[in-house]
Amino acid sequence: MNYYEMIKQISAERLALVEDGEPCTYGRLFELVEEKAEEILSLGKGEQTRNRIRDGRSLFLIKKVRILEQLTEFLAAQKLHKIPVILPETFSEKDFVSEKDGEPDTWLCEKLSDAQAKDSICMGVCTSGSKGVPKFYFRTYESWADYFPVQNGIFGVSKDSRLFAQGSLSFTGNLNLYLAQFSVGAAVVAQNAFAPKEWLSMMKAWKTDLVYLIPSKLMCLPRAAKEEVPFVKQILSGSQSLGKSDALKLQKIFPESRIFLYYGASELNYITYLTDEEMTEEKNLVGRAFPEVGVAVKDGEIYVDTKYHVCGISCPYTLSDTGYFDEQGRLHFTGRSDDVVLVRGRKISTYRIEQELMKLDEVEEAAVFVKEKEHLVAFVKAASSHMEDEGVMKKKLQISLKETLNSFEIPKRIFFVENMPKNASGKMDKTVLKSAMSFR
C-alpha cells in the first residue's frame, strides 16, 4: 500500500486541493498523476532516477517549488514504486550525494540493514531543522498512515474538513497533514506565497474549518485581520512555541476555534500536544503524550517510544532534547543538549535566554549564541516596527532580563534585525545568523 493507492479510493468529484485559489478535484489530481507517471517512464534513466539504494530501488528527487507540482510528482513516483523525496528549495544534490559512486551516502544506508524494511519503504523525508544541516530518513507507508485515524480524531478532521496550510511539502509537517486529510477524502486549501492577508481571504472564500501554520506564521494573522473568521474550528501548530497570550490573540479573530500545539519530530511523529485551555505564559509547556506514544525523561533528556518512526532507529529514541514533567504530568521542553554552552567556564542554556527575551513585550523573535566562549550575542526582531533608539532598547532589554536571569546569562551584545532568516519550513535559520555573527 502507498499514498497513490490511497487516493485512488476517493470519489473523483470530491475537492482535493485549492492552490492559490485554483480548485482541483481528486479526479483531476489522479489524471495529473497518471500523466506525470507516463512522463517519468518516458525519461527512462534520466536525472531524476539516477540515484539508487543498494537494493536497486530508485529515489525520485522532487525539486519543484509549487505545491500541486510537488504533490503530483510525489504520487506519480509512488505509483511507479520509486521512493519520492521532496527537496527544500535551498538544497542541492551535493548536500547528500556521494561524488564517488552517485549513491546517497548520507541517507544512512546502515539503517537499512533490515531487508523487509527496504521492501516496504514508500518515501524519504528531508529536513534541515534549525541548523541548516541536511538530514534524511526513510519511511514506510504504515509509519504515517496507520496513525492518521488517531491524529484526525484528535484534530477534528472529517471527510468534509477543509484545512488551510501554507508553504512547501518539503516541510514534513505540511506533507503529513495533507496526506492525513486525503486519507478521509477531505480537502486542503493551500497558498504558496507568504501573504497573511491573502491567507485570510482564502480561508473566508473556501470556508476552511482547520488552519495549520507554525507559530511565527500564525501570529501574523492577528495583525493582518480586519474582521472575525467564525467558521475556523481548529488551529493546529507545532515546531515552535506558543503561549496563552498568543492563543487569546488568535481567538479574537477565530472566536470559535480550539488551538492545538504539538511537539513532534521528522524522525518520529507526533509526541505530545497541548490545547489552549492548558496553555500558560510558560511557552516551553508542550503537554501530554499522544495516544500510543510513550514519553520519558532520563537525566534531563527526553526519550520517546513509538512505532510510528522512520526506518533504522530503535525506541526508546532521543532527539537530544531536554525537558521535565510537572506535577500534572505535562512535559516541558527546555531546549536541545547543544543549546547548553560554556561561557567562561559556566554552563548556560541559550534556549532559556531566548525564551526570556521573547517574554518581553518589546521582542517578537530572538536567537542567542556564544562567541568564542567569551560572551553571549543576541539577535532580536522587535515587536514594533517603530522601535526606539537601538542603544536605548538594548539597555532596556538588559535591565528587564536582570529580573529572571543571572548577570552572566545576559547577552552583552544585542543586534536588532528587521526579519529573522527562515528556512523552507518557516523555522528560524540560525546558520545565517551565525554567519552574520562572525562578522560582528
LUMPA-53036 format. One record per residue (C-alpha): residue in three letters; x, y, z; residue number from 1. Coordinates in nm, 4 decimals. Layout:
   code          X          Y          Z   pos
    ala          X          Y          Z   NUM
...
***
This chain:
   code          X          Y          Z   pos
    met     0.0000     0.0000     0.0000     1
    asn     0.1154     0.3566    -0.0720     2
    tyr    -0.0350     0.7056    -0.0952     3
    tyr    -0.1125     0.6758    -0.4666     4
    glu    -0.3262     0.3702    -0.3937     5
    met    -0.4837     0.5545    -0.1007     6
    ile    -0.6121     0.8477    -0.3099     7
    lys    -0.7403     0.6128    -0.5818     8
    gln    -1.0107     0.5095    -0.3364     9
    ile    -1.1531     0.8627    -0.3025    10
    ser    -1.4521     0.9725    -0.5137    11
    ala    -1.3328     1.1629    -0.8193    12
    glu    -1.5762     1.4529    -0.7807    13
    arg    -1.4604     1.5470    -0.4287    14
    leu    -1.2449     1.8561    -0.3827    15
    ala    -0.8856     1.7626    -0.3035    16
    leu    -0.6768     2.0794    -0.3274    17
    val    -0.7196     2.4513    -0.3803    18
    glu    -0.3821     2.6009    -0.4714    19
    asp    -0.3706     2.9817    -0.4748    20
    gly    -0.7434     2.9902    -0.5471    21
    glu    -0.7455     2.7209    -0.8204    22
    pro    -0.9521     2.4131    -0.7251    23
    cys    -0.8521     2.0572    -0.8128    24
    thr    -1.0741     1.7541    -0.7548    25
    tyr    -0.9455     1.4077    -0.6677    26
    gly    -1.0342     1.3036    -1.0216    27
    arg    -0.8250     1.5810    -1.1740    28
    leu    -0.5391     1.5120    -0.9328    29
    phe    -0.5484     1.1470    -1.0355    30
    glu    -0.5308     1.2487    -1.4041    31
    leu    -0.2298     1.4715    -1.3378    32
    val    -0.0563     1.1894    -1.1513    33
    glu    -0.1184     0.9435    -1.4364    34
    glu     0.0216     1.1949    -1.6887    35
    lys     0.3285     1.2587    -1.4744    36
    ala     0.3914     0.8854    -1.4299    37
    glu     0.3902     0.8401    -1.8083    38
    glu     0.6311     1.1319    -1.8420    39
    ile     0.8684     0.9813    -1.5849    40
    leu     0.8654     0.6475    -1.7646    41
    ser     0.9410     0.8165    -2.0956    42
    leu     1.2506     0.9804    -1.9453    43
    gly     1.3991     0.6421    -1.8608    44
    lys     1.7245     0.6690    -1.6702    45
    gly     1.7176     1.0460    -1.6588    46
    glu     1.8334     1.2879    -1.3957    47
    gln     1.5517     1.2136    -1.1540    48
    thr     1.6208     0.8387    -1.1390    49
    arg     1.9992     0.8024    -1.1324    50
    asn     2.0418     0.7784    -0.7551    51
    arg     1.9836     0.4272    -0.6278    52
    ile     1.9625     0.2497    -0.2972    53
    arg     2.1654    -0.0683    -0.2682    54
    asp     1.8661    -0.2948    -0.3258    55
    gly     1.8124    -0.1412    -0.6707    56
    arg     1.5051     0.0718    -0.5984    57
    ser     1.5433     0.4250    -0.7276    58
    leu     1.4992     0.7505    -0.5448    59
    phe     1.2905     1.0163    -0.7111    60
    leu     1.4155     1.3622    -0.6178    61
    ile     1.1444     1.6266    -0.6382    62
    lys     1.2809     1.9754    -0.6945    63
    lys     0.9574     2.1500    -0.7834    64
    val     0.8583     2.4557    -0.5813    65
    arg     0.4834     2.4830    -0.6282    66
    ile     0.2581     2.2674    -0.4127    67
    leu     0.0472     2.0918    -0.6784    68
    glu     0.3589     2.0035    -0.8789    69
    gln     0.5244     1.8614    -0.5680    70
    leu     0.2165     1.6576    -0.4813    71
    thr     0.1735     1.5300    -0.8377    72
    glu     0.5338     1.4110    -0.8658    73
    phe     0.5230     1.2591    -0.5168    74
    leu     0.2175     1.0480    -0.6016    75
    ala     0.3434     0.9600    -0.9507    76
    ala     0.6663     0.8267    -0.8028    77
    gln     0.4594     0.6177    -0.5598    78
    lys     0.2585     0.4741    -0.8486    79
    leu     0.5871     0.3655    -1.0109    80
    his     0.7156     0.2215    -0.6787    81
    lys     1.0009     0.4681    -0.6680    82
    ile     1.0956     0.6414    -0.3424    83
    pro     0.9988     1.0105    -0.3653    84
    val     1.1833     1.2787    -0.1714    85
    ile     1.0582     1.6379    -0.1830    86
    leu     1.3651     1.8586    -0.1505    87
    pro     1.3612     2.2041     0.0069    88
    glu     1.4301     2.4738    -0.2481    89
    thr     1.7620     2.5617    -0.0857    90
    phe     1.9060     2.2087    -0.1062    91
    ser     2.1317     2.0819    -0.3813    92
    glu     2.2439     1.7307    -0.4725    93
    lys     2.5939     1.7922    -0.3427    94
    asp     2.4436     1.8088     0.0052    95
    phe     2.3678     1.4384     0.0054    96
    val     2.5060     1.2544    -0.2987    97
    ser     2.8499     1.0966    -0.2929    98
    glu     3.0764     1.2085    -0.5762    99
    lys     3.2414     0.8670    -0.5722   100
    asp     2.9533     0.6487    -0.6835   101
    gly     2.6452     0.8683    -0.7129   102
    glu     2.4783     0.6914    -0.4212   103
    pro     2.3058     0.8846    -0.1435   104
    asp     2.5759     0.8146     0.1138   105
    thr     2.4243     1.0389     0.3788   106
    trp     2.0895     0.8624     0.3632   107
    leu     2.2296     0.6450     0.6413   108
    cys     2.2185     0.3198     0.4484   109
    glu     2.3457     0.1378     0.7547   110
    lys     1.9979     0.1932     0.8990   111
    leu     1.8505    -0.0114     0.6155   112
    ser     2.0045    -0.3462     0.7007   113
    asp     1.6601    -0.4980     0.7507   114
    ala     1.5619    -0.6364     0.4075   115
    gln     1.1942    -0.6309     0.4994   116
    ala     1.2164    -0.2576     0.5787   117
    lys     1.3799    -0.1961     0.2418   118
    asp     1.0927    -0.3630     0.0621   119
    ser     0.8288    -0.1595     0.2460   120
    ile     0.9861     0.1875     0.2171   121
    cys     0.7498     0.4216     0.0330   122
    met     0.9071     0.7649     0.0778   123
    gly     1.2012     0.9658     0.2012   124
    val     1.1780     1.2744     0.4174   125
    cys     1.4319     1.5500     0.4155   126
    thr     1.4627     1.8082     0.6884   127
    ser     1.7071     2.0861     0.7618   128
    gly     1.5923     2.1588     1.1177   129
    ser     1.7074     2.4869     1.2681   130
    lys     2.0772     2.4347     1.2000   131
    gly     2.0680     2.4047     0.8225   132
    val     2.2363     2.0630     0.8159   133
    pro     2.0534     1.8204     0.5819   134
    lys     1.9015     1.5167     0.7492   135
    phe     1.7411     1.2351     0.5504   136
    tyr     1.5222     0.9466     0.6578   137
    phe     1.3121     0.6688     0.5047   138
    arg     0.9521     0.5932     0.5955   139
    thr     0.7130     0.3082     0.5371   140
    tyr     0.3511     0.3804     0.4442   141
    glu     0.2312     0.2426     0.7774   142
    ser     0.4581     0.4687     0.9846   143
    trp     0.2340     0.7627     0.8989   144
    ala    -0.0867     0.6229     0.7522   145
    asp    -0.1639     0.3871     1.0399   146
    tyr    -0.1679     0.6857     1.2748   147
    phe    -0.3943     0.9041     1.0600   148
    pro    -0.7167     0.7842     1.2314   149
    val    -0.5741     0.8803     1.5721   150
    gln    -0.4411     1.2230     1.4761   151
    asn    -0.7505     1.3013     1.2678   152
    gly    -0.9691     1.2174     1.5657   153
    ile    -0.7740     1.4476     1.7963   154
    phe    -0.7545     1.7325     1.5443   155
    gly    -1.1198     1.7056     1.4404   156
    val    -1.0594     1.6023     1.0789   157
    ser    -1.3523     1.4510     0.8874   158
    lys    -1.4316     1.3858     0.5218   159
    asp    -1.5859     1.7322     0.4991   160
    ser    -1.2901     1.9164     0.6525   161
    arg    -1.1046     2.1893     0.4710   162
    leu    -0.7563     2.2568     0.6042   163
    phe    -0.5710     2.5779     0.5291   164
    ala    -0.1917     2.5390     0.5045   165
    gln     0.0921     2.7417     0.3552   166
    gly     0.4271     2.6528     0.2083   167
    ser     0.6246     2.3675     0.0628   168
    leu     0.5539     1.9969     0.1070   169
    ser     0.9251     1.9506     0.1765   170
    phe     0.8237     2.0523     0.5300   171
    thr     0.7138     1.7209     0.6802   172
    gly     0.4505     1.8897     0.8975   173
    asn     0.2716     2.0031     0.5812   174
    leu     0.3119     1.6749     0.3956   175
    asn     0.1837     1.4685     0.6876   176
    leu    -0.1303     1.6776     0.7338   177
    tyr    -0.2049     1.6880     0.3584   178
    leu    -0.1906     1.3106     0.3399   179
    ala    -0.3967     1.2719     0.6573   180
    gln    -0.6654     1.4942     0.5002   181
    phe    -0.6566     1.2923     0.1791   182
    ser    -0.6885     0.9655     0.3724   183
    val    -1.0528     1.0542     0.4501   184
    gly    -1.1306     1.2416     0.1279   185
    ala    -1.1022     1.5875     0.2843   186
    ala    -0.9576     1.8972     0.1142   187
    val    -0.6592     2.1287     0.1591   188
    val    -0.6675     2.4995     0.0765   189
    ala    -0.3070     2.5983     0.0128   190
    gln    -0.1057     2.9093    -0.0563   191
    asn     0.2483     2.9141    -0.1922   192
    ala     0.3320     3.2737    -0.1010   193
    phe     0.3926     3.4297     0.2393   194
    ala     0.0998     3.6726     0.2397   195
    pro    -0.1116     3.6719     0.5602   196
    lys    -0.3861     3.8966     0.4197   197
    glu    -0.4274     3.6574     0.1260   198
    trp    -0.4352     3.3614     0.3657   199
    leu    -0.7298     3.5146     0.5490   200
    ser    -0.9074     3.5834     0.2196   201
    met    -0.8601     3.2211     0.1144   202
    met    -0.9899     3.0933     0.4475   203
    lys    -1.3039     3.3031     0.4045   204
    ala    -1.3542     3.2199     0.0363   205
    trp    -1.3284     2.8431     0.0920   206
    lys    -1.4756     2.8263     0.4448   207
    thr    -1.1799     2.6417     0.5949   208
    asp    -1.2585     2.4887     0.9326   209
    leu    -0.8977     2.3956     1.0173   210
    val    -0.5816     2.6047     0.9990   211
    tyr    -0.2272     2.4689     1.0151   212
    leu     0.0620     2.7143     1.0448   213
    ile     0.3734     2.7246     1.2595   214
    pro     0.3527     2.9867     1.5402   215
    ser     0.5645     3.2557     1.3713   216
    lys     0.3247     3.2471     1.0740   217
    leu     0.0110     3.2150     1.2859   218
    met     0.0943     3.5274     1.4809   219
    cys     0.0973     3.7316     1.1593   220
    leu    -0.2790     3.6765     1.1311   221
    pro    -0.3964     3.8982     1.4215   222
    arg    -0.2043     4.1891     1.2679   223
    ala    -0.3495     4.1240     0.9213   224
    ala    -0.7130     4.0564     1.0196   225
    lys    -0.9837     4.3208     0.9797   226
    glu    -1.2739     4.1047     1.0980   227
    glu    -1.3543     3.7773     1.2700   228
    val    -1.3338     3.4401     1.0927   229
    pro    -1.6016     3.2384     1.2773   230
    phe    -1.6003     2.9151     1.0758   231
    val    -1.2465     2.8088     1.1782   232
    lys    -1.2948     2.5433     1.4458   233
    gln    -0.9421     2.4090     1.4974   234
    ile    -0.6000     2.5707     1.4775   235
    leu    -0.3045     2.3320     1.4609   236
    ser     0.0524     2.4380     1.5175   237
    gly     0.3923     2.2959     1.6027   238
    ser     0.7708     2.3227     1.5627   239
    gln     0.7858     2.6415     1.7703   240
    ser     0.6484     2.7718     2.0998   241
    leu     0.3074     2.9240     2.1622   242
    gly     0.1748     3.0742     2.4861   243
    lys    -0.1584     3.1698     2.6417   244
    ser    -0.1420     3.5340     2.5334   245
    asp    -0.0765     3.4198     2.1755   246
    ala    -0.3804     3.1900     2.1913   247
    leu    -0.6007     3.4746     2.3149   248
    lys    -0.4876     3.6982     2.0277   249
    leu    -0.5735     3.4236     1.7789   250
    gln    -0.9134     3.3592     1.9340   251
    lys    -1.0085     3.7257     1.8908   252
    ile    -1.0136     3.6697     1.5157   253
    phe    -1.1064     3.2979     1.5317   254
    pro    -1.3635     3.3114     1.8150   255
    glu    -1.4960     2.9573     1.7624   256
    ser    -1.1551     2.7914     1.7446   257
    arg    -0.9767     2.5443     1.9636   258
    ile    -0.5976     2.5580     1.9441   259
    phe    -0.3611     2.2602     1.9442   260
    leu     0.0139     2.2971     1.9858   261
    tyr     0.2071     1.9764     1.9190   262
    tyr     0.5636     1.8664     1.9817   263
    gly     0.6937     1.6240     1.7207   264
    ala     0.9886     1.5338     1.5010   265
    ser     1.0580     1.4172     1.1462   266
    glu     1.2364     1.1106     1.2840   267
    leu     0.9376     1.0140     1.4951   268
    asn     0.5876     1.1552     1.4510   269
    tyr     0.3605     1.3367     1.6940   270
    ile     0.4908     1.3151     2.0512   271
    thr     0.2891     1.5431     2.2822   272
    tyr     0.0173     1.8050     2.2425   273
    leu    -0.1400     2.0892     2.4349   274
    thr    -0.4718     2.2706     2.3911   275
    asp    -0.5400     2.6386     2.4517   276
    glu    -0.7239     2.5531     2.7753   277
    glu    -0.3984     2.4301     2.9292   278
    met    -0.1606     2.6870     2.7801   279
    thr     0.0237     2.9200     3.0126   280
    glu     0.2712     3.2007     2.9591   281
    glu     0.5439     2.9384     3.0005   282
    lys     0.5944     2.8780     2.6305   283
    asn     0.8046     2.5678     2.6903   284
    leu     0.4977     2.3690     2.8003   285
    val     0.4228     2.1060     2.5319   286
    gly     0.1590     1.8948     2.7056   287
    arg     0.0815     1.5262     2.7307   288
    ala     0.1685     1.2313     2.5103   289
    phe    -0.0407     1.1391     2.2087   290
    pro    -0.2176     0.8004     2.2292   291
    glu     0.0124     0.5017     2.1679   292
    val     0.3201     0.7176     2.2373   293
    gly     0.5393     0.6777     2.5437   294
    val     0.7460     0.9692     2.6718   295
    ala     1.0042     0.9538     2.9499   296
    val     1.2718     1.1869     3.0836   297
    lys     1.6027     1.0406     3.1955   298
    asp     1.8807     1.2612     3.3319   299
    gly     1.7014     1.5596     3.1850   300
    glu     1.6835     1.4105     2.8331   301
    ile     1.3540     1.3258     2.6596   302
    tyr     1.3049     0.9679     2.5285   303
    val     1.0181     0.8655     2.3031   304
    asp     0.8731     0.5181     2.2498   305
    thr     0.6543     0.4866     1.9393   306
    lys     0.6128     0.2504     1.6459   307
    tyr     0.5442     0.5453     1.4138   308
    his     0.9021     0.6341     1.3324   309
    val     1.1431     0.6415     1.0391   310
    cys     1.3295     0.3285     0.9339   311
    gly     1.6522     0.2328     1.1011   312
    ile     1.6048     0.3697     1.4509   313
    ser     1.5083     0.1873     1.7674   314
    cys     1.2938     0.3082     2.0527   315
    pro     1.3049     0.4497     2.3125   316
    tyr     1.4680     0.7178     2.0966   317
    thr     1.6105     1.0525     2.1948   318
    leu     1.6361     1.3642     1.9811   319
    ser     1.8816     1.5066     2.2355   320
    asp     1.6022     1.7349     2.3506   321
    thr     1.5874     1.8205     2.7189   322
    gly     1.2858     1.8662     2.9417   323
    tyr     1.0951     1.7696     3.2538   324
    phe     0.7464     1.6673     3.3682   325
    asp     0.5487     1.8938     3.6001   326
    glu     0.3246     1.7750     3.8843   327
    gln     0.0318     1.7394     3.6419   328
    gly     0.2309     1.5016     3.4205   329
    arg     0.2783     1.7552     3.1419   330
    leu     0.6033     1.7757     2.9511   331
    his     0.8078     2.0964     2.9442   332
    phe     1.0630     2.1353     2.6641   333
    thr     1.3796     2.3124     2.7810   334
    gly     1.5900     2.3044     2.4662   335
    arg     1.8398     2.0795     2.2981   336
    ser     2.1523     1.9413     2.4533   337
    asp     2.3670     2.1541     2.2218   338
    asp     2.1802     2.4655     2.3394   339
    val     2.3858     2.4357     2.6576   340
    val     2.7120     2.6219     2.6032   341
    leu     3.0148     2.7121     2.8079   342
    val     3.0817     3.0801     2.8663   343
    arg     3.3931     3.1416     3.0741   344
    gly     3.3515     2.8026     3.2377   345
    arg     2.9798     2.8411     3.3186   346
    lys     2.7096     2.6228     3.1622   347
    ile     2.4410     2.8409     3.0046   348
    ser     2.1231     2.7493     2.8141   349
    thr     2.0829     2.9732     2.5098   350
    tyr     1.7279     2.8370     2.4694   351
    arg     1.6319     2.9656     2.8151   352
    ile     1.7700     3.3113     2.7364   353
    glu     1.5780     3.3169     2.4061   354
    gln     1.2570     3.2297     2.5896   355
    glu     1.3121     3.5025     2.8478   356
    leu     1.3752     3.7555     2.5725   357
    met     1.0568     3.6572     2.3909   358
    lys     0.8524     3.7048     2.7077   359
    leu     0.9309     4.0753     2.6883   360
    asp     0.6714     4.2919     2.5172   361
    glu     0.9386     4.4575     2.3037   362
    val     1.0588     4.1313     2.1469   363
    glu     0.8917     3.9217     1.8775   364
    glu     1.1730     3.6756     1.7989   365
    ala     1.5181     3.6125     1.9411   366
    ala     1.8235     3.3945     1.8843   367
    val     2.1200     3.3677     2.1193   368
    phe     2.4720     3.2387     2.0501   369
    val     2.8032     3.2218     2.2295   370
    lys     3.1029     3.3808     2.0605   371
    glu     3.4468     3.2388     2.1214   372
    lys     3.3323     3.1023     2.4610   373
    glu     3.3677     3.4541     2.5944   374
    his     3.0364     3.6350     2.5605   375
    leu     2.6749     3.5939     2.4531   376
    val     2.5332     3.7537     2.1397   377
    ala     2.1598     3.8008     2.0790   378
    phe     1.9761     3.8774     1.7559   379
    val     1.6368     4.0316     1.8166   380
    lys     1.3397     4.1165     1.5980   381
    ala     1.1484     4.3934     1.7737   382
    ala     0.7736     4.3566     1.8256   383
    ser     0.7133     4.7039     1.6843   384
    ser     0.8352     4.8420     1.3527   385
    his     0.8590     5.1855     1.5190   386
    met     1.1413     5.0918     1.7507   387
    glu     1.3100     5.3471     1.9721   388
    asp     1.6850     5.4122     1.9539   389
    glu     1.8734     5.0813     1.9405   390
    gly     2.1074     5.1756     2.2234   391
    val     1.8153     5.2672     2.4479   392
    met     1.6308     4.9478     2.3526   393
    lys     1.9369     4.7321     2.4231   394
    lys     1.9745     4.8733     2.7745   395
    lys     1.6024     4.8354     2.8370   396
    leu     1.6128     4.4659     2.7417   397
    gln     1.9220     4.4007     2.9526   398
    ile     1.7606     4.5657     3.2557   399
    ser     1.4423     4.3593     3.2080   400
    leu     1.6417     4.0354     3.1808   401
    lys     1.8036     4.1001     3.5197   402
    glu     1.4706     4.0094     3.6800   403
    thr     1.4875     3.6477     3.5573   404
    leu     1.8477     3.5746     3.4570   405
    asn     2.1860     3.5761     3.6241   406
    ser     2.4191     3.8565     3.5200   407
    phe     2.6412     3.6115     3.3267   408
    glu     2.3359     3.4930     3.1261   409
    ile     2.2510     3.8384     2.9903   410
    pro     2.3793     3.8976     2.6354   411
    lys     2.6393     4.1729     2.6289   412
    arg     2.5818     4.2365     2.2598   413
    ile     2.2330     4.2665     2.1100   414
    phe     2.1758     4.3213     1.7387   415
    phe     1.8360     4.4192     1.6001   416
    val     1.7191     4.2729     1.2706   417
    glu     1.4199     4.3660     1.0575   418
    asn     1.3337     4.0000     0.9926   419
    met     1.4760     3.6724     1.1137   420
    pro     1.6059     3.4467     0.8335   421
    lys     1.3849     3.1412     0.7793   422
    asn     1.4358     2.8050     0.6119   423
    ala     1.1893     2.6291     0.3794   424
    ser     0.9688     2.5133     0.6679   425
    gly     0.9445     2.8632     0.8130   426
    lys     1.1708     2.7881     1.1074   427
    met     1.4451     3.0286     1.2055   428
    asp     1.7649     2.9610     1.0082   429
    lys     2.0326     3.0015     1.2707   430
    thr     2.3145     2.9202     1.0297   431
    val     2.2574     3.2568     0.8589   432
    leu     2.2692     3.4357     1.1931   433
    lys     2.5853     3.2523     1.2948   434
    ser     2.7498     3.3638     0.9719   435
    ala     2.6441     3.7205     1.0416   436
    met     2.7801     3.6921     1.3959   437
    ser     3.1287     3.6063     1.2658   438
    phe     3.1488     3.9492     1.1048   439
    arg     3.0311     4.1394     1.4133   440
***
